[in-house]
Amino acid sequence: MKKSKQSAKTAEQGARPNRLPVSVSGQVTLLTDFATADYFVAAVKGVILSINPSARIVDITHQIPPHDIEAAAFTLLASYRSFAAGTIHLAVVDPGVGSSRRAILISAGGYFFVGPDNGIFSYILDNEYDCKVFNITTEKYFRQPLSSTFHGRDVFAPIAAALSKGIPPESFGPIIQNEVRVASLKPVLFKDGSVQGRIIHIDHFGNCITNFDRTAFLNANGENMGLMVNGKRIKSQREFYGEGKTDKSPFAIWGSAGFLEISVQNRSAAKKLKAKRGDTVILKIARE
């Protein structure tokens, strides 16, 4: 599996300049595990619009598996830059609702993020350099009466709405530096040039997204590279899913989220490899 000639250039272009948003855009995205069968999503939208009728609300997804913080973290990472600077990303996957877990607001990379302090914003914080994290403590912005089971409606929605009206982040609480994180996306580089990563997401099509970005790929020594997943070696790399003949052999491909994916043409790579999120992936020199 040969390195892409564009790898160095793309990795270089992936770095973002340090900048804080000058103003909010009035656009609020929603990402939750609420699904759409119940009233939850409508209630969150209703609170936002009751505070700021001019807010533009965009659904990223409400189909995150229940309580799956890492799935939410990846989906947010893969989508947040598609929006205009100043967008407020409201993300609520909150198995700790009503407990002592904190509510936070983050300013990072030209965007705002509102939600629980449970690791849901970890990949954003890993990926940006100009991050400020605020502990939301100013209760006058909360919806009353405050439910202990629905902070998405009563805490996060009104904070996002107030922010969209131009209330500065500092108004909602103090800056903190000990926010909760899930495992880092950074792969481990070994002395022999191999790199250990993991599957961080399996999409609807069964593609296995790894935590290898182009920088990690460049750090591995040698021109002829191979991936190992669950004892199986992936030898080939493609530029697009339909390249070459249709077969059942897994291949590597650079996905739209910027990570190396393992795919099988018109089939599920996860089923083929019996893979699941968290499985180890080794990138190393291929030897026959």
C-alpha positions in Angstrom: 0.0 0.0 0.0 1.8 3.1 -1.2 1.8 6.5 0.3 -0.2 9.2 -1.4 1.9 11.9 -3.1 -0.5 14.5 -1.7 0.0 13.3 1.9 2.4 15.9 3.1 0.6 18.8 1.4 -2.8 17.7 2.8 -1.4 17.1 6.3 0.1 20.6 6.1 -3.2 22.1 5.0 -5.1 20.3 7.8 -3.5 22.6 10.4 -5.9 25.5 11.3 -4.8 29.0 12.3 -5.4 30.0 15.9 -8.5 32.1 15.9 -11.5 32.8 18.1 -15.0 33.6 16.7 -15.6 37.3 16.6 -19.4 36.8 16.7 -21.9 34.0 16.6 -23.6 33.3 13.3 -27.1 32.7 14.7 -27.0 29.1 13.5 -27.4 26.3 16.0 -26.8 22.6 15.1 -28.2 19.8 17.1 -26.6 16.4 17.7 -28.3 14.0 20.1 -29.2 10.4 20.9 -32.9 11.4 21.3 -34.1 9.8 18.0 -37.3 11.3 16.7 -40.1 9.1 18.0 -40.5 11.2 21.2 -41.0 14.9 22.0 -37.4 15.5 23.0 -36.0 17.1 19.8 -39.1 19.3 19.4 -38.8 20.5 23.0 -35.2 21.5 22.5 -35.9 23.4 19.3 -39.0 25.1 20.9 -36.9 26.4 23.8 -34.2 27.8 21.4 -36.8 29.5 19.2 -38.7 30.9 22.1 -35.6 32.7 23.2 -34.3 33.6 19.8 -37.0 33.3 17.0 -34.3 34.3 14.5 -32.1 31.3 15.2 -31.5 28.9 12.3 -31.5 25.3 13.6 -29.8 22.5 11.7 -30.1 18.8 12.7 -26.8 16.9 12.4 -28.3 13.7 13.6 -30.5 12.4 16.4 -29.6 8.8 15.7 -26.5 8.5 17.9 -26.8 5.1 19.7 -28.2 5.7 23.2 -25.5 6.9 25.6 -22.7 6.4 23.1 -20.4 9.4 23.8 -17.6 8.3 21.5 -19.9 7.9 18.5 -21.2 11.4 19.2 -17.7 12.8 19.5 -16.7 11.3 16.1 -19.8 12.5 14.4 -19.3 16.0 15.7 -15.7 16.0 14.7 -16.6 14.9 11.1 -19.2 17.6 10.6 -18.5 20.7 12.6 -16.2 22.4 10.1 -18.8 22.1 7.4 -20.6 25.0 9.0 -19.9 28.8 8.9 -17.6 30.3 11.6 -19.6 31.3 14.6 -22.0 28.3 14.5 -23.1 27.0 17.8 -22.9 23.2 18.0 -25.3 21.8 20.7 -24.4 18.2 21.4 -26.4 16.2 24.0 -25.6 12.6 24.7 -25.9 12.7 28.4 -26.1 9.4 30.5 -25.0 11.5 33.5 -27.8 14.0 33.4 -28.9 15.1 36.9 -25.6 14.0 38.5 -22.6 16.1 39.5 -21.3 16.1 35.9 -20.7 19.7 34.7 -22.3 21.6 31.9 -19.8 23.3 29.6 -19.5 25.8 26.8 -16.4 25.7 24.5 -15.0 28.3 22.1 -12.7 26.6 19.7 -11.5 26.9 16.1 -14.0 29.6 15.3 -17.0 27.7 16.7 -18.9 27.3 19.9 -19.9 24.0 21.5 -22.5 23.5 24.3 -23.2 20.3 26.1 -22.3 18.0 29.0 -18.7 17.6 30.3 -18.5 13.9 29.7 -15.9 13.7 26.9 -18.3 14.4 24.0 -16.1 17.3 22.9 -12.8 15.5 23.3 -12.0 15.2 19.6 -12.7 18.9 19.1 -10.4 19.8 21.9 -7.7 17.4 20.5 -8.0 18.9 17.1 -8.0 22.7 17.9 -5.4 24.9 19.5 -7.4 27.9 20.6 -9.8 26.3 23.0 -11.5 28.0 25.9 -13.7 25.9 28.1 -16.3 27.5 30.4 -18.2 25.8 33.2 -21.8 26.8 32.8 -23.0 27.9 36.3 -25.1 31.0 35.8 -28.5 29.6 36.5 -30.5 32.7 35.5 -30.2 31.5 31.9 -31.7 28.0 32.7 -35.3 27.1 31.9 -37.5 26.8 35.0 -38.6 24.6 36.6 -35.3 22.7 36.0 -35.8 19.0 35.3 -33.2 16.6 36.6 -33.7 14.3 33.6 -33.8 16.7 30.6 -30.9 19.2 30.7 -30.9 19.2 26.9 -34.1 21.3 27.1 -33.6 23.1 30.4 -29.9 23.9 30.5 -28.2 23.5 27.1 -30.9 24.8 24.8 -31.4 28.1 26.7 -27.6 28.6 26.9 -27.2 28.0 23.2 -30.1 30.3 22.5 -28.7 33.1 24.7 -25.3 32.6 23.1 -26.9 33.0 19.6 -28.3 36.3 20.7 -24.8 37.6 21.4 -24.4 37.0 25.1 -20.6 36.4 25.5 -19.3 33.1 26.8 -17.8 34.6 29.9 -21.4 35.4 31.1 -22.2 31.8 31.6 -19.5 30.8 34.0 -15.7 30.5 34.8 -13.0 29.0 32.6 -11.9 25.5 33.5 -8.9 23.4 32.5 -9.8 20.0 33.7 -12.6 19.0 31.3 -13.4 15.3 30.9 -11.7 13.5 27.9 -12.2 10.2 26.2 -9.2 8.4 24.8 -7.1 10.5 22.4 -7.2 10.1 18.7 -3.4 10.2 18.5 -1.9 6.9 17.3 1.2 5.3 19.0 4.4 5.3 17.0 6.9 2.5 17.7 10.6 2.5 17.2 10.4 0.0 14.3 8.3 2.5 12.3 5.0 0.8 12.9 2.0 2.7 14.2 -0.7 1.4 16.5 -4.2 2.9 16.1 -7.8 1.8 16.5 -11.1 1.7 14.8 -12.9 4.8 16.1 -16.2 4.5 14.1 -18.1 2.1 11.9 -20.5 3.9 9.6 -23.8 2.9 8.1 -22.1 1.1 5.2 -19.8 -0.9 7.4 -16.7 1.1 6.6 -14.2 1.0 9.5 -12.8 4.4 10.2 -9.4 4.4 12.0 -7.7 7.1 13.9 -4.9 7.3 11.3 -4.8 10.7 9.7 -2.3 11.6 7.0 0.3 12.7 9.5 0.4 9.3 11.2 0.6 7.7 7.8 3.6 9.7 6.9 5.3 8.9 10.2 5.5 5.2 9.3 8.7 4.1 7.7 8.9 2.5 4.2 7.1 2.9 0.9 5.2 -0.4 1.0 2.8 -0.3 3.9 0.3 -2.7 5.2 -2.6 -2.6 7.7 -3.3 -5.4 10.2 -6.8 -5.8 11.7 -7.8 -8.8 13.8 -5.0 -10.8 12.3 -5.9 -10.0 8.7 -3.7 -7.9 6.4 -5.1 -5.2 4.1 -2.6 -4.8 1.3 -4.3 -2.5 -1.2 -5.3 1.1 -1.2 -7.9 2.8 -3.4 -8.6 6.4 -4.4 -12.4 5.8 -4.6 -14.7 3.0 -3.5 -15.5 1.7 -7.0 -11.9 1.7 -8.3 -10.8 -1.6 -9.8 -12.7 -4.9 -10.1 -15.5 -5.7 -7.7 -14.2 -8.3 -5.2 -14.6 -9.1 -1.5 -11.0 -8.1 -0.5 -10.8 -5.3 2.1 -8.9 -2.1 1.0 -7.8 1.1 2.6 -9.1 4.5 1.5 -8.9 8.1 2.7 -12.4 9.0 3.9 -14.1 12.3 3.8 -13.5 12.9 7.5 -9.8 12.9 6.9 -9.1 9.4 8.4 -7.9 6.2 6.8 -10.9 3.8 6.4 -11.0 0.1 5.7 -13.7 -0.8 3.2 -15.0 -3.6 1.1 -16.6 -2.7 -2.2 -20.4 -2.8 -1.9 -20.2 -4.7 1.3 -19.6 -4.3 5.0 -15.9 -4.3 6.0 -16.9 -4.6 9.6 -18.7 -7.9 9.0 -16.0 -9.1 6.7 -13.3 -8.5 9.3 -15.5 -9.2 12.3 -14.4 -5.7 13.5 -15.9 -3.4 16.1 -15.1 0.0 17.4 -12.0 0.0 19.6 -10.3 -2.9 17.8 -6.5 -2.4 17.3 -5.2 -1.5 13.8 -1.5 -1.7 13.1 0.1 0.2 10.2 3.5 -1.3 9.4 6.0 -2.2 6.6 4.5 -5.0 4.6 6.7 -8.0 4.2 5.9 -11.0 2.0 
